């Protein structure tokens, strides 16, 4: 989920700001790649900050069977994100 400094999601219906277990498109290895960018991209798990220069990412797990593995975060180009999905 993309948040601004006030813990509010920027934008509205015109932009996707979160991915959850039901909306995520999984990679072939069952991992999930989420692309966060200033605008929407063609990636199936793209979320946008609507051109806001800074903000926060909120990662939450509800009713998890155990402690989730810490997410791996990398800065890179959206075009380099894995696109091989199930």
Backbone atoms as SQL, in Angstrom:
CREATE TABLE atoms (id INTEGER PRIMARY KEY, chain TEXT, resi INTEGER, resn TEXT, atom TEXT, x REAL, y REAL, z REAL);
INSERT INTO atoms VALUES
  (1, 'A', 1, 'UNK', 'N', 0.852, -1.172, 0.000),
  (2, 'A', 1, 'UNK', 'CA', 0.000, 0.000, 0.000),
  (3, 'A', 1, 'UNK', 'C', 0.899, 1.237, 0.000),
  (4, 'A', 2, 'UNK', 'N', 0.591, 2.171, -0.854),
  (5, 'A', 2, 'UNK', 'CA', 1.319, 3.438, -0.919),
  (6, 'A', 2, 'UNK', 'C', 0.595, 4.447, -0.031),
  (7, 'A', 3, 'UNK', 'N', 1.348, 5.078, 0.850),
  (8, 'A', 3, 'UNK', 'CA', 0.798, 6.096, 1.753),
  (9, 'A', 3, 'UNK', 'C', 1.580, 7.384, 1.622),
  (10, 'A', 4, 'UNK', 'N', 0.913, 8.510, 1.890),
  (11, 'A', 4, 'UNK', 'CA', 1.638, 9.775, 2.002),
  (12, 'A', 4, 'UNK', 'C', 2.038, 9.981, 3.467),
  (13, 'A', 5, 'UNK', 'N', 2.585, 11.138, 3.786),
  (14, 'A', 5, 'UNK', 'CA', 3.052, 11.387, 5.153),
  (15, 'A', 5, 'UNK', 'C', 1.925, 11.430, 6.181),
  (16, 'A', 6, 'UNK', 'N', 0.681, 11.490, 5.726),
  (17, 'A', 6, 'UNK', 'CA', -0.467, 11.528, 6.626),
  (18, 'A', 6, 'UNK', 'C', -1.151, 10.165, 6.728),
  (19, 'A', 7, 'UNK', 'N', -0.507, 9.123, 6.229),
  (20, 'A', 7, 'UNK', 'CA', -1.050, 7.762, 6.179),
  (21, 'A', 7, 'UNK', 'C', -2.334, 7.692, 5.364),
  (22, 'A', 8, 'UNK', 'N', -2.379, 8.478, 4.333),
  (23, 'A', 8, 'UNK', 'CA', -3.519, 8.473, 3.415),
  (24, 'A', 8, 'UNK', 'C', -3.043, 7.972, 2.058),
  (25, 'A', 9, 'UNK', 'N', -3.899, 7.270, 1.385),
  (26, 'A', 9, 'UNK', 'CA', -3.583, 6.787, 0.051),
  (27, 'A', 9, 'UNK', 'C', -3.816, 7.915, -0.941),
  (28, 'A', 10, 'UNK', 'N', -2.811, 8.239, -1.767),
  (29, 'A', 10, 'UNK', 'CA', -3.000, 9.320, -2.728),
  (30, 'A', 10, 'UNK', 'C', -3.988, 8.931, -3.815),
  (31, 'A', 11, 'UNK', 'N', -4.698, 9.904, -4.319),
  (32, 'A', 11, 'UNK', 'CA', -5.593, 9.685, -5.447),
  (33, 'A', 11, 'UNK', 'C', -6.890, 9.022, -5.058),
  (34, 'A', 12, 'UNK', 'N', -7.481, 8.380, -6.007),
  (35, 'A', 12, 'UNK', 'CA', -8.761, 7.724, -5.788),
  (36, 'A', 12, 'UNK', 'C', -8.932, 6.608, -6.782),
  (37, 'A', 13, 'UNK', 'N', -10.077, 6.557, -7.386),
  (38, 'A', 13, 'UNK', 'CA', -10.400, 5.476, -8.319),
  (39, 'A', 13, 'UNK', 'C', -9.519, 5.483, -9.567),
  (40, 'A', 14, 'UNK', 'N', -8.878, 6.597, -9.854),
  (41, 'A', 14, 'UNK', 'CA', -8.070, 6.701, -11.077),
  (42, 'A', 14, 'UNK', 'C', -6.702, 6.043, -10.960),
  (43, 'A', 15, 'UNK', 'N', -6.340, 5.580, -9.759),
  (44, 'A', 15, 'UNK', 'CA', -5.008, 5.020, -9.574),
  (45, 'A', 15, 'UNK', 'C', -5.047, 3.822, -8.634),
  (46, 'A', 16, 'UNK', 'N', -4.210, 2.849, -8.912),
  (47, 'A', 16, 'UNK', 'CA', -4.093, 1.678, -8.036),
  (48, 'A', 16, 'UNK', 'C', -3.009, 1.967, -7.006),
  (49, 'A', 17, 'UNK', 'N', -3.350, 1.822, -5.728),
  (50, 'A', 17, 'UNK', 'CA', -2.393, 2.151, -4.677),
  (51, 'A', 17, 'UNK', 'C', -2.064, 0.976, -3.771),
  (52, 'A', 18, 'UNK', 'N', -2.650, -0.198, -4.028),
  (53, 'A', 18, 'UNK', 'CA', -2.336, -1.339, -3.172),
  (54, 'A', 18, 'UNK', 'C', -2.498, -2.657, -3.924),
  (55, 'A', 19, 'UNK', 'N', -1.853, -3.676, -3.383),
  (56, 'A', 19, 'UNK', 'CA', -1.948, -5.042, -3.886),
  (57, 'A', 19, 'UNK', 'C', -2.194, -5.920, -2.669),
  (58, 'A', 20, 'UNK', 'N', -3.090, -6.893, -2.783),
  (59, 'A', 20, 'UNK', 'CA', -3.307, -7.819, -1.664),
  (60, 'A', 20, 'UNK', 'C', -3.287, -9.253, -2.185),
  (61, 'A', 21, 'UNK', 'N', -3.494, -10.190, -1.292),
  (62, 'A', 21, 'UNK', 'CA', -3.422, -11.597, -1.660),
  (63, 'A', 21, 'UNK', 'C', -4.423, -12.028, -2.712),
  (64, 'A', 22, 'UNK', 'N', -5.510, -11.300, -2.861),
  (65, 'A', 22, 'UNK', 'CA', -6.514, -11.649, -3.859),
  (66, 'A', 22, 'UNK', 'C', -6.279, -10.950, -5.195),
  (67, 'A', 23, 'UNK', 'N', -5.616, -9.813, -5.186),
  (68, 'A', 23, 'UNK', 'CA', -5.407, -9.074, -6.432),
  (69, 'A', 23, 'UNK', 'C', -4.017, -9.282, -7.023),
  (70, 'A', 24, 'UNK', 'N', -3.085, -9.819, -6.240),
  (71, 'A', 24, 'UNK', 'CA', -1.707, -9.993, -6.710),
  (72, 'A', 24, 'UNK', 'C', -1.628, -11.036, -7.819),
  (73, 'A', 25, 'UNK', 'N', -0.787, -10.759, -8.793),
  (74, 'A', 25, 'UNK', 'CA', -0.448, -11.731, -9.831),
  (75, 'A', 25, 'UNK', 'C', 0.916, -12.281, -9.432),
  (76, 'A', 26, 'UNK', 'N', 0.988, -13.595, -9.202),
  (77, 'A', 26, 'UNK', 'CA', 2.200, -14.227, -8.686),
  (78, 'A', 26, 'UNK', 'C', 3.192, -14.535, -9.786),
  (79, 'A', 27, 'UNK', 'N', 4.486, -14.495, -9.430),
  (80, 'A', 27, 'UNK', 'CA', 5.546, -14.950, -10.326),
  (81, 'A', 27, 'UNK', 'C', 5.481, -16.473, -10.393),
  (82, 'A', 28, 'UNK', 'N', 6.184, -17.072, -11.344),
  (83, 'A', 28, 'UNK', 'CA', 6.180, -18.526, -11.507),
  (84, 'A', 28, 'UNK', 'C', 6.641, -19.243, -10.239),
  (85, 'A', 29, 'UNK', 'N', 7.519, -18.635, -9.431),
  (86, 'A', 29, 'UNK', 'CA', 8.013, -19.263, -8.201),
  (87, 'A', 29, 'UNK', 'C', 7.135, -18.951, -6.994),
  (88, 'A', 30, 'UNK', 'N', 5.959, -18.373, -7.204),
  (89, 'A', 30, 'UNK', 'CA', 4.972, -17.994, -6.185),
  (90, 'A', 30, 'UNK', 'C', 5.376, -16.772, -5.372),
  (91, 'A', 31, 'UNK', 'N', 6.439, -16.096, -5.752),
  (92, 'A', 31, 'UNK', 'CA', 6.764, -14.809, -5.137),
  (93, 'A', 31, 'UNK', 'C', 5.929, -13.744, -5.836),
  (94, 'A', 32, 'UNK', 'N', 5.929, -12.538, -5.301),
  (95, 'A', 32, 'UNK', 'CA', 5.168, -11.437, -5.892),
  (96, 'A', 32, 'UNK', 'C', 6.116, -10.262, -6.103),
  (97, 'A', 33, 'UNK', 'N', 6.116, -9.716, -7.284),
  (98, 'A', 33, 'UNK', 'CA', 6.869, -8.501, -7.591),
  (99, 'A', 33, 'UNK', 'C', 5.870, -7.364, -7.692),
  (100, 'A', 34, 'UNK', 'N', 6.105, -6.307, -6.916),
  (101, 'A', 34, 'UNK', 'CA', 5.248, -5.127, -6.959),
  (102, 'A', 34, 'UNK', 'C', 6.074, -3.962, -7.468),
  (103, 'A', 35, 'UNK', 'N', 5.584, -3.301, -8.486),
  (104, 'A', 35, 'UNK', 'CA', 6.268, -2.154, -9.071),
  (105, 'A', 35, 'UNK', 'C', 5.621, -0.888, -8.536),
  (106, 'A', 36, 'UNK', 'N', 6.409, -0.064, -7.844),
  (107, 'A', 36, 'UNK', 'CA', 5.929, 1.216, -7.319),
  (108, 'A', 36, 'UNK', 'C', 6.559, 2.308, -8.167),
  (109, 'A', 37, 'UNK', 'N', 5.747, 3.155, -8.753),
  (110, 'A', 37, 'UNK', 'CA', 6.289, 4.193, -9.627),
  (111, 'A', 37, 'UNK', 'C', 5.428, 5.450, -9.541),
  (112, 'A', 38, 'UNK', 'N', 5.913, 6.505, -10.184),
  (113, 'A', 38, 'UNK', 'CA', 5.189, 7.785, -10.171),
  (114, 'A', 38, 'UNK', 'C', 3.855, 7.690, -10.888),
  (115, 'A', 39, 'UNK', 'N', 3.788, 6.855, -11.894),
  (116, 'A', 39, 'UNK', 'CA', 2.559, 6.651, -12.649),
  (117, 'A', 39, 'UNK', 'C', 2.342, 5.169, -12.853),
  (118, 'A', 40, 'UNK', 'N', 1.205, 4.799, -13.380),
  (119, 'A', 40, 'UNK', 'CA', 0.922, 3.385, -13.620),
  (120, 'A', 40, 'UNK', 'C', 1.786, 2.853, -14.751),
  (121, 'A', 41, 'UNK', 'N', 2.182, 1.588, -14.625),
  (122, 'A', 41, 'UNK', 'CA', 2.947, 0.914, -15.668),
  (123, 'A', 41, 'UNK', 'C', 2.118, -0.252, -16.184),
  (124, 'A', 42, 'UNK', 'N', 2.641, -0.962, -17.149),
  (125, 'A', 42, 'UNK', 'CA', 1.940, -2.118, -17.714),
  (126, 'A', 42, 'UNK', 'C', 2.102, -3.364, -16.847),
  (127, 'A', 43, 'UNK', 'N', 2.968, -3.326, -15.826),
  (128, 'A', 43, 'UNK', 'CA', 3.177, -4.498, -14.970),
  (129, 'A', 43, 'UNK', 'C', 1.873, -4.840, -14.245),
  (130, 'A', 44, 'UNK', 'N', 1.514, -6.119, -14.121),
  (131, 'A', 44, 'UNK', 'CA', 0.232, -6.474, -13.500),
  (132, 'A', 44, 'UNK', 'C', 0.114, -6.102, -12.020),
  (133, 'A', 45, 'UNK', 'N', 1.240, -5.915, -11.323),
  (134, 'A', 45, 'UNK', 'CA', 1.220, -5.519, -9.913),
  (135, 'A', 45, 'UNK', 'C', 1.779, -4.107, -9.739),
  (136, 'A', 46, 'UNK', 'N', 1.425, -3.226, -10.628),
  (137, 'A', 46, 'UNK', 'CA', 1.885, -1.847, -10.585),
  (138, 'A', 46, 'UNK', 'C', 1.015, -1.029, -9.633),
  (139, 'A', 47, 'UNK', 'N', 1.659, -0.268, -8.759),
  (140, 'A', 47, 'UNK', 'CA', 0.960, 0.713, -7.932),
  (141, 'A', 47, 'UNK', 'C', 1.641, 2.058, -8.134),
  (142, 'A', 48, 'UNK', 'N', 0.918, 3.135, -7.891),
  (143, 'A', 48, 'UNK', 'CA', 1.450, 4.453, -8.187),
  (144, 'A', 48, 'UNK', 'C', 1.367, 5.398, -6.992),
  (145, 'A', 49, 'UNK', 'N', 2.328, 6.290, -6.920),
  (146, 'A', 49, 'UNK', 'CA', 2.323, 7.366, -5.925),
  (147, 'A', 49, 'UNK', 'C', 1.750, 8.647, -6.519),
  (148, 'A', 50, 'UNK', 'N', 1.213, 8.559, -7.737),
  (149, 'A', 50, 'UNK', 'CA', 0.622, 9.710, -8.435),
  (150, 'A', 50, 'UNK', 'C', 1.544, 10.918, -8.454),
  (151, 'A', 51, 'UNK', 'N', 2.790, 10.668, -8.758),
  (152, 'A', 51, 'UNK', 'CA', 3.808, 11.704, -8.929),
  (153, 'A', 51, 'UNK', 'C', 4.179, 12.434, -7.634),
  (154, 'A', 52, 'UNK', 'N', 3.758, 11.911, -6.479),
  (155, 'A', 52, 'UNK', 'CA', 4.194, 12.519, -5.217),
  (156, 'A', 52, 'UNK', 'C', 5.676, 12.202, -5.027),
  (157, 'A', 53, 'UNK', 'N', 6.483, 13.169, -4.597),
  (158, 'A', 53, 'UNK', 'CA', 7.929, 12.965, -4.531),
  (159, 'A', 53, 'UNK', 'C', 8.392, 12.059, -3.392),
  (160, 'A', 54, 'UNK', 'N', 7.571, 11.837, -2.361),
  (161, 'A', 54, 'UNK', 'CA', 7.980, 10.967, -1.257),
  (162, 'A', 54, 'UNK', 'C', 6.736, 10.395, -0.580),
  (163, 'A', 55, 'UNK', 'N', 6.964, 9.364, 0.194),
  (164, 'A', 55, 'UNK', 'CA', 5.857, 8.712, 0.882),
  (165, 'A', 55, 'UNK', 'C', 6.343, 7.485, 1.613),
  (166, 'A', 56, 'UNK', 'N', 5.438, 6.604, 1.918),
  (167, 'A', 56, 'UNK', 'CA', 5.741, 5.388, 2.671),
  (168, 'A', 56, 'UNK', 'C', 5.096, 4.188, 1.995),
  (169, 'A', 57, 'UNK', 'N', 5.688, 3.032, 2.242),
  (170, 'A', 57, 'UNK', 'CA', 5.072, 1.779, 1.844),
  (171, 'A', 57, 'UNK', 'C', 4.651, 1.066, 3.113),
  (172, 'A', 58, 'UNK', 'N', 3.425, 0.651, 3.177),
  (173, 'A', 58, 'UNK', 'CA', 2.920, -0.097, 4.330),
  (174, 'A', 58, 'UNK', 'C', 2.751, -1.549, 3.901),
  (175, 'A', 59, 'UNK', 'N', 3.373, -2.452, 4.633),
  (176, 'A', 59, 'UNK', 'CA', 3.278, -3.880, 4.360),
  (177, 'A', 59, 'UNK', 'C', 2.589, -4.528, 5.555),
  (178, 'A', 60, 'UNK', 'N', 1.478, -5.225, 5.298),
  (179, 'A', 60, 'UNK', 'CA', 0.708, -5.794, 6.404),
  (180, 'A', 60, 'UNK', 'C', 0.326, -7.233, 6.073),
  (181, 'A', 61, 'UNK', 'N', 0.286, -8.071, 7.091),
  (182, 'A', 61, 'UNK', 'CA', -0.164, -9.450, 6.953),
  (183, 'A', 61, 'UNK', 'C', -1.249, -9.681, 7.987),
  (184, 'A', 62, 'UNK', 'N', -2.397, -10.151, 7.544),
  (185, 'A', 62, 'UNK', 'CA', -3.498, -10.467, 8.447),
  (186, 'A', 62, 'UNK', 'C', -3.693, -11.972, 8.493),
  (187, 'A', 63, 'UNK', 'N', -3.892, -12.492, 9.674),
  (188, 'A', 63, 'UNK', 'CA', -4.157, -13.911, 9.883),
  (189, 'A', 63, 'UNK', 'C', -3.078, -14.803, 9.275),
  (190, 'A', 64, 'UNK', 'N', -1.833, -14.385, 9.365),
  (191, 'A', 64, 'UNK', 'CA', -0.717, -15.182, 8.843),
  (192, 'A', 64, 'UNK', 'C', -0.505, -16.403, 9.732),
  (193, 'A', 65, 'UNK', 'N', -0.138, -17.522, 9.129),
  (194, 'A', 65, 'UNK', 'CA', 0.128, -18.751, 9.883),
  (195, 'A', 65, 'UNK', 'C', 1.415, -18.653, 10.693),
  (196, 'A', 66, 'UNK', 'N', 2.301, -17.755, 10.307),
  (197, 'A', 66, 'UNK', 'CA', 3.570, -17.561, 10.999),
  (198, 'A', 66, 'UNK', 'C', 4.134, -16.201, 10.660),
  (199, 'A', 67, 'UNK', 'N', 5.327, -15.945, 11.148),
  (200, 'A', 67, 'UNK', 'CA', 5.992, -14.679, 10.847),
  (201, 'A', 67, 'UNK', 'C', 6.447, -14.711, 9.385),
  (202, 'A', 68, 'UNK', 'N', 5.972, -13.785, 8.562),
  (203, 'A', 68, 'UNK', 'CA', 6.361, -13.784, 7.142),
  (204, 'A', 68, 'UNK', 'C', 7.844, -13.465, 6.965),
  (205, 'A', 69, 'UNK', 'N', 8.402, -13.964, 5.882),
  (206, 'A', 69, 'UNK', 'CA', 9.774, -13.638, 5.513),
  (207, 'A', 69, 'UNK', 'C', 9.839, -12.154, 5.205),
  (208, 'A', 70, 'UNK', 'N', 10.900, -11.507, 5.639),
  (209, 'A', 70, 'UNK', 'CA', 11.056, -10.071, 5.389),
  (210, 'A', 70, 'UNK', 'C', 11.090, -9.796, 3.886),
  (211, 'A', 71, 'UNK', 'N', 10.288, -8.856, 3.410),
  (212, 'A', 71, 'UNK', 'CA', 10.272, -8.552, 1.971),
  (213, 'A', 71, 'UNK', 'C', 11.632, -8.032, 1.496),
  (214, 'A', 72, 'UNK', 'N', 11.955, -8.356, 0.271),
  (215, 'A', 72, 'UNK', 'CA', 13.170, -7.853, -0.364),
  (216, 'A', 72, 'UNK', 'C', 12.771, -6.663, -1.225),
  (217, 'A', 73, 'UNK', 'N', 13.445, -5.538, -1.033),
  (218, 'A', 73, 'UNK', 'CA', 13.122, -4.321, -1.764),
  (219, 'A', 73, 'UNK', 'C', 14.341, -3.900, -2.580),
  (220, 'A', 74, 'UNK', 'N', 14.109, -3.610, -3.847),
  (221, 'A', 74, 'UNK', 'CA', 15.198, -3.151, -4.727),
  (222, 'A', 74, 'UNK', 'C', 14.733, -1.938, -5.514),
  (223, 'A', 75, 'UNK', 'N', 15.641, -1.010, -5.684),
  (224, 'A', 75, 'UNK', 'CA', 15.384, 0.149, -6.529),
  (225, 'A', 75, 'UNK', 'C', 15.867, -0.190, -7.935),
  (226, 'A', 76, 'UNK', 'N', 15.016, 0.023, -8.902),
  (227, 'A', 76, 'UNK', 'CA', 15.396, -0.282, -10.275),
  (228, 'A', 76, 'UNK', 'C', 14.390, 0.295, -11.248),
  (229, 'A', 77, 'UNK', 'N', 14.554, -0.062, -12.476),
  (230, 'A', 77, 'UNK', 'CA', 13.639, 0.397, -13.527),
  (231, 'A', 77, 'UNK', 'C', 12.446, -0.559, -13.608),
  (232, 'A', 78, 'UNK', 'N', 11.261, 0.005, -13.784),
  (233, 'A', 78, 'UNK', 'CA', 10.050, -0.808, -13.895),
  (234, 'A', 78, 'UNK', 'C', 10.165, -1.785, -15.041),
  (235, 'A', 79, 'UNK', 'N', 10.833, -1.395, -16.118),
  (236, 'A', 79, 'UNK', 'CA', 10.971, -2.266, -17.274),
  (237, 'A', 79, 'UNK', 'C', 11.836, -3.494, -16.971),
  (238, 'A', 80, 'UNK', 'N', 12.625, -3.460, -15.902),
  (239, 'A', 80, 'UNK', 'CA', 13.461, -4.593, -15.517),
  (240, 'A', 80, 'UNK', 'C', 12.776, -5.540, -14.538),
  (241, 'A', 81, 'UNK', 'N', 11.582, -5.218, -14.078),
  (242, 'A', 81, 'UNK', 'CA', 10.858, -6.061, -13.114),
  (243, 'A', 81, 'UNK', 'C', 10.441, -7.359, -13.801),
  (244, 'A', 82, 'UNK', 'N', 10.490, -8.480, -13.070),
  (245, 'A', 82, 'UNK', 'CA', 10.055, -9.752, -13.677),
  (246, 'A', 82, 'UNK', 'C', 8.642, -9.636, -14.237),
  (247, 'A', 83, 'UNK', 'N', 8.467, -10.106, -15.437),
  (248, 'A', 83, 'UNK', 'CA', 7.149, -10.052, -16.074),
  (249, 'A', 83, 'UNK', 'C', 6.607, -11.452, -16.330),
  (250, 'A', 84, 'UNK', 'N', 7.400, -12.485, -15.992),
  (251, 'A', 84, 'UNK', 'CA', 6.933, -13.858, -16.132),
  (252, 'A', 84, 'UNK', 'C', 6.031, -14.170, -14.969),
  (253, 'A', 85, 'UNK', 'N', 4.744, -14.215, -15.180),
  (254, 'A', 85, 'UNK', 'CA', 3.782, -14.451, -14.114),
  (255, 'A', 85, 'UNK', 'C', 2.881, -15.619, -14.466),
  (256, 'A', 86, 'UNK', 'N', 2.263, -16.210, -13.415),
  (257, 'A', 86, 'UNK', 'CA', 1.315, -17.307, -13.628),
  (258, 'A', 86, 'UNK', 'C', 0.043, -16.780, -14.244);
